[in-house]
Amino acid sequence: MSAGYEALVLTTDVTVNGRRERDLRNGFAVPYRLTPRIVADAALHPAWTIRQCRHGLPTLPNVDGGAGAGAGADAQAALLQRRMDASFSWDDLAALRDMWPRKLYVKGILNARDAARCVALGADGVIVSNHGGRQLADLAAPVSVLPEVVAAVGGAQTLVDSGFRNGRDVVKALALGAHAVMLGRPLLYGLAARGEAGVDEVLAMFVADIDRTLALLGCPDVVSLGQGRYIRNSL
């Protein structure tokens, strides 16, 4: 609270790290290790290589606090590879609600029963998410369970993420009752390609696509999507 945060998001469903087969295939690892394949790839992308030499290898600032101030990549990797606390229970959620006086959201919800219980325990809202399939690729798509979650939480804030790649996808989720859509990979793609300007460009693309889709549906604004008449045409 002293940092000024207005909301706390609790992710509850990742008790262990998933087996990310794509990362195993492409050799991604923390800490970063030079391999013949990476050296060859760096030689083919000189501009990227020059930037890395100038600024140093990427670090993970968001986990520096847990690994200790000034911790190196090895310490950060150890933190990321830890097993999560699988003992977290509904009683712990209730205790967290008592401790935290501001907005509280629970992320990783994929069924109406759990969503309703989160709200009953005092959560201000839920985030329907399967983490973009990064932990368990065979989970249900969040948009497929969104309507039943919206119905179960009785007007509490319902956000959704995972798999949204354009404005049309956003319109579908809003038409199904979501209050907001969270974007991850598209913005990271823009950031990786062009930095802050790339993020702005991706957001502009989403906004333009949302406006275009609303116009084609004959819908005046996103608020009207929740009134039901546009759901059939948006899917």
C-alpha positions as CSV (number, residue, x, y, z in Angstrom):
1,M,0.0,0.0,0.0
2,S,2.9,2.4,0.7
3,A,3.8,2.1,-3.0
4,G,0.5,3.5,-4.0
5,Y,-1.0,0.4,-5.6
6,E,-4.8,0.5,-5.9
7,A,-5.4,-3.1,-6.6
8,L,-3.8,-6.5,-5.8
9,V,-4.0,-9.4,-8.3
10,L,-3.7,-12.9,-6.8
11,T,-2.7,-15.7,-9.1
12,T,-3.9,-18.9,-7.5
13,D,-3.6,-21.8,-10.0
14,V,0.1,-22.2,-10.8
15,T,1.4,-24.5,-8.1
16,V,4.3,-25.7,-10.2
17,N,6.0,-24.4,-13.3
18,G,4.6,-25.8,-16.5
19,R,6.6,-27.9,-19.0
20,R,7.1,-25.4,-21.8
21,E,8.1,-27.7,-24.6
22,R,8.6,-24.8,-27.1
23,D,11.2,-23.3,-24.8
24,L,12.9,-26.7,-24.4
25,R,13.1,-27.0,-28.2
26,N,14.4,-23.5,-28.9
27,G,17.0,-23.6,-26.1
28,F,15.6,-20.7,-24.0
29,A,16.9,-20.8,-20.5
30,V,17.6,-18.5,-17.5
31,P,20.4,-17.8,-16.9
32,Y,21.3,-16.9,-20.5
33,R,23.9,-19.3,-22.0
34,L,25.9,-19.0,-25.2
35,T,25.5,-21.9,-27.5
36,P,26.7,-22.4,-31.1
37,R,23.1,-21.9,-32.3
38,I,22.8,-18.6,-30.4
39,V,26.2,-17.4,-31.6
40,A,25.1,-18.1,-35.2
41,D,21.8,-16.3,-34.6
42,A,23.6,-13.3,-33.2
43,A,25.9,-13.1,-36.2
44,L,22.8,-13.0,-38.5
45,H,21.3,-10.1,-36.4
46,P,24.2,-7.6,-36.0
47,A,22.0,-4.7,-34.9
48,W,20.5,-6.8,-32.0
49,T,24.0,-8.0,-31.1
50,I,25.4,-4.5,-31.0
51,R,22.6,-3.4,-28.6
52,Q,23.3,-6.3,-26.3
53,C,27.0,-5.5,-26.2
54,R,26.2,-1.9,-25.5
55,H,23.6,-2.4,-22.8
56,G,24.4,-5.8,-21.4
57,L,22.4,-9.0,-21.4
58,P,18.7,-8.8,-20.4
59,T,17.9,-9.1,-16.7
60,L,14.6,-9.7,-14.8
61,P,14.1,-6.5,-12.7
62,N,10.7,-7.6,-11.5
63,V,12.2,-10.5,-9.6
64,D,15.2,-8.7,-8.2
65,G,13.5,-8.1,-4.9
66,G,12.8,-11.8,-4.3
67,A,16.3,-12.8,-5.4
68,G,18.0,-10.1,-3.4
69,A,19.3,-6.7,-4.3
70,G,21.9,-6.9,-7.1
71,A,21.3,-10.6,-7.6
72,G,22.7,-12.2,-10.7
73,A,21.0,-14.2,-13.4
74,D,21.8,-17.5,-11.5
75,A,19.9,-16.3,-8.4
76,Q,17.0,-15.0,-10.5
77,A,16.8,-18.3,-12.3
78,A,16.7,-20.2,-9.0
79,L,13.8,-17.9,-7.9
80,L,11.8,-18.5,-11.1
81,Q,12.3,-22.3,-10.9
82,R,11.1,-22.6,-7.4
83,R,8.0,-24.6,-6.6
84,M,5.1,-22.5,-5.7
85,D,3.2,-22.9,-2.4
86,A,0.5,-25.4,-3.2
87,S,-1.0,-25.2,0.2
88,F,-2.8,-21.9,-0.5
89,S,-6.5,-22.4,0.4
90,W,-9.8,-20.6,0.5
91,D,-9.1,-19.7,4.1
92,D,-5.9,-17.9,2.9
93,L,-7.9,-15.9,0.4
94,A,-10.3,-14.8,3.1
95,A,-7.3,-13.8,5.3
96,L,-5.8,-11.8,2.4
97,R,-9.1,-10.1,1.9
98,D,-9.1,-9.0,5.6
99,M,-5.5,-7.8,5.3
100,W,-5.8,-5.9,2.0
101,P,-8.2,-2.9,2.1
102,R,-8.2,-2.0,-1.6
103,K,-9.3,-3.8,-4.8
104,L,-8.6,-7.5,-4.9
105,Y,-8.8,-9.7,-8.0
106,V,-8.2,-13.4,-8.3
107,K,-6.6,-14.5,-11.6
108,G,-6.6,-17.9,-13.2
109,I,-10.3,-18.7,-12.8
110,L,-11.8,-21.1,-15.4
111,N,-15.1,-22.2,-13.9
112,A,-18.2,-20.5,-12.5
113,R,-18.1,-22.2,-9.1
114,D,-14.7,-20.9,-8.2
115,A,-15.6,-17.5,-9.5
116,A,-18.7,-17.3,-7.3
117,R,-16.7,-18.4,-4.3
118,C,-14.0,-15.8,-4.8
119,V,-16.7,-13.1,-4.9
120,A,-18.4,-14.5,-1.8
121,L,-15.1,-14.3,0.1
122,G,-14.9,-10.6,-0.8
123,A,-12.9,-10.4,-4.0
124,D,-13.8,-7.4,-6.1
125,G,-13.5,-9.4,-9.3
126,V,-12.0,-12.3,-11.1
127,I,-9.7,-12.6,-14.1
128,V,-10.6,-15.5,-16.4
129,S,-7.3,-16.8,-17.7
130,N,-5.3,-19.9,-18.7
131,H,-2.1,-17.8,-18.8
132,G,-2.1,-18.0,-22.6
133,G,-1.6,-21.7,-22.5
134,R,1.9,-21.3,-21.2
135,Q,1.5,-23.6,-18.2
136,L,-1.0,-26.2,-19.4
137,A,-1.9,-26.0,-23.1
138,D,-4.9,-28.3,-22.9
139,L,-7.0,-26.0,-20.6
140,A,-10.3,-24.5,-21.8
141,A,-10.1,-21.3,-23.7
142,P,-11.1,-18.5,-21.3
143,V,-13.6,-17.0,-23.8
144,S,-15.5,-20.4,-23.8
145,V,-16.2,-20.2,-20.1
146,L,-16.6,-16.5,-19.9
147,P,-20.4,-16.3,-20.1
148,E,-21.0,-18.8,-17.2
149,V,-18.4,-16.9,-15.1
150,V,-20.1,-13.6,-15.8
151,A,-23.4,-15.1,-14.8
152,A,-22.0,-16.5,-11.6
153,V,-20.4,-13.4,-10.1
154,G,-23.5,-11.3,-10.0
155,G,-22.1,-8.1,-11.5
156,A,-18.6,-8.3,-9.9
157,Q,-15.8,-7.1,-12.2
158,T,-14.9,-9.8,-14.7
159,L,-11.7,-9.5,-16.7
160,V,-10.3,-11.9,-19.3
161,D,-7.0,-12.6,-21.0
162,S,-5.3,-15.3,-23.1
163,G,-5.3,-15.5,-26.9
164,F,-6.6,-12.0,-27.7
165,R,-4.8,-10.9,-30.9
166,N,-6.9,-8.2,-32.4
167,G,-9.7,-5.8,-31.7
168,R,-12.3,-8.3,-33.0
169,D,-11.4,-10.7,-30.2
170,V,-11.8,-7.9,-27.7
171,V,-15.3,-7.1,-29.0
172,K,-16.3,-10.7,-28.7
173,A,-15.2,-10.8,-25.0
174,L,-17.0,-7.6,-24.2
175,A,-20.2,-8.8,-25.9
176,L,-20.0,-11.9,-23.7
177,G,-20.0,-9.8,-20.6
178,A,-16.3,-9.1,-19.8
179,H,-15.7,-5.7,-18.2
180,A,-12.2,-5.5,-19.7
181,V,-9.7,-7.5,-21.7
182,M,-6.0,-7.8,-20.6
183,L,-3.3,-7.9,-23.3
184,G,0.0,-9.6,-23.0
185,R,1.8,-11.0,-26.0
186,P,0.7,-8.5,-28.6
187,L,2.2,-5.7,-26.5
188,L,5.3,-7.6,-25.8
189,Y,5.8,-8.3,-29.6
190,G,5.6,-4.5,-30.2
191,L,8.0,-3.8,-27.3
192,A,10.5,-6.4,-28.6
193,A,10.3,-5.0,-32.2
194,R,10.2,-1.2,-31.6
195,G,10.3,-0.5,-27.9
196,E,7.8,2.0,-26.4
197,A,6.8,3.2,-29.9
198,G,6.0,-0.4,-30.8
199,V,3.7,-0.8,-27.8
200,D,1.9,2.4,-28.8
201,E,1.5,1.2,-32.4
202,V,0.0,-2.2,-31.2
203,L,-2.5,-0.4,-29.0
204,A,-3.4,1.9,-31.9
205,M,-4.0,-1.1,-34.1
206,F,-6.3,-2.6,-31.4
207,V,-8.3,0.6,-31.0
208,A,-8.7,1.0,-34.8
209,D,-9.9,-2.6,-35.1
210,I,-12.4,-2.2,-32.2
211,D,-13.8,0.9,-33.8
212,R,-14.1,-0.8,-37.2
213,T,-15.8,-3.9,-35.7
214,L,-18.3,-1.8,-33.7
215,A,-19.1,0.1,-36.9
216,L,-19.7,-3.1,-38.9
217,L,-21.9,-4.4,-36.1
218,G,-23.9,-1.2,-36.0
219,C,-23.0,-0.8,-32.3
220,P,-22.4,2.8,-31.1
221,D,-19.9,2.0,-28.3
222,V,-18.4,-0.8,-26.2
223,V,-20.9,-0.2,-23.4
224,S,-23.8,-1.2,-25.7
225,L,-22.1,-4.6,-26.4
226,G,-23.2,-5.9,-22.9
227,Q,-26.9,-5.4,-23.8
228,G,-27.0,-8.7,-25.5
229,R,-28.3,-7.9,-29.0
230,Y,-24.8,-7.9,-30.5
231,I,-23.6,-11.2,-29.1
232,R,-24.8,-13.4,-32.0
233,N,-23.3,-11.2,-34.7
234,S,-20.0,-10.8,-32.9
235,L,-19.1,-14.5,-32.7
